[in-house]
Amino acid sequence: MSPTCTGPTKTAHIILVDDDQVREVAEMVVEGAGHTVRSTANGFEALRWMEEAPCDLLIADVKMPKIDGPTLYSEVLARWPTGGPPHPPPVGLR
């Protein structure tokens, strides 16, 4: 008998950073999976949100104006090198 996917056991709080229309589709997919998502085209806004409240996952585009995905990730690690509040979430770059 194969395992059955019953959906998430925990609602994840996800920040999605992308400067194009993919953000809208990704937001619908994440919300459709039962998670909460805040999305923005601005990496600096995402950093501000992370200062206000921790998130479980940060998904960022690689190429964006102002601050790109790898630079955003480096900034997260520089601000929270030991994981202290908010804990730096895993970062997915696409």
C-alpha positions in Angstrom: 0.0 0.0 0.0 1.4 3.4 -1.0 1.5 6.4 1.4 -1.3 8.9 1.1 -0.6 12.6 1.1 -2.9 14.3 3.5 -1.6 17.8 3.3 0.6 19.9 5.7 0.6 19.0 9.3 1.6 22.5 10.2 0.8 25.8 8.6 4.0 27.4 7.5 4.5 31.2 7.4 6.3 31.9 4.1 7.7 35.1 2.6 7.9 35.1 -1.2 10.1 37.7 -2.9 9.8 38.0 -6.7 9.6 40.9 -9.1 7.5 39.3 -11.8 4.2 37.6 -12.4 5.5 34.3 -11.2 5.0 35.7 -7.7 1.2 35.7 -8.1 1.1 32.1 -9.2 3.5 30.9 -6.5 1.4 32.7 -3.9 -1.7 30.9 -5.1 0.1 27.5 -4.9 1.4 28.2 -1.4 -1.9 29.3 -0.1 -3.7 26.4 -1.8 -1.4 24.1 0.1 -2.7 25.5 3.3 0.1 27.9 4.2 0.1 31.6 4.9 2.2 33.8 2.5 3.3 37.4 2.4 4.7 38.4 -1.0 6.6 41.4 -2.2 8.8 42.4 -5.1 11.2 44.1 -2.7 13.9 42.1 -0.7 14.3 45.0 1.7 10.7 44.8 2.6 11.1 41.1 3.2 13.9 41.8 5.6 11.7 44.3 7.5 9.0 41.7 7.7 11.5 39.2 9.1 12.5 41.7 11.8 8.8 42.0 12.8 8.0 38.3 12.9 9.9 35.1 12.1 8.9 33.1 9.1 9.3 29.4 8.3 10.5 29.8 4.8 11.9 32.5 2.6 11.6 32.0 -1.2 13.4 34.5 -3.3 14.0 35.1 -7.0 17.7 35.1 -8.0 17.6 38.2 -10.2 15.7 41.2 -8.8 16.4 45.0 -8.8 17.7 46.6 -5.6 18.7 43.3 -3.9 19.0 40.0 -5.6 18.2 36.6 -4.0 21.8 35.6 -3.1 22.4 39.1 -1.6 19.2 38.8 0.4 20.3 35.4 1.7 23.7 36.8 2.7 21.9 39.7 4.5 19.7 37.2 6.4 22.8 35.3 7.6 24.6 38.5 8.5 21.7 39.8 10.6 20.9 36.5 12.3 24.2 34.4 12.3 23.2 32.3 15.3 19.5 31.9 14.5 18.4 34.3 17.2 15.1 36.0 16.7 13.8 35.7 14.2 15.4 32.5 13.2 16.8 32.7 9.7 14.5 30.5 7.6 15.8 28.2 4.9 16.0 30.1 1.6 14.9 28.7 -1.7 16.4 30.4 -4.8 15.0 29.6 -8.2 
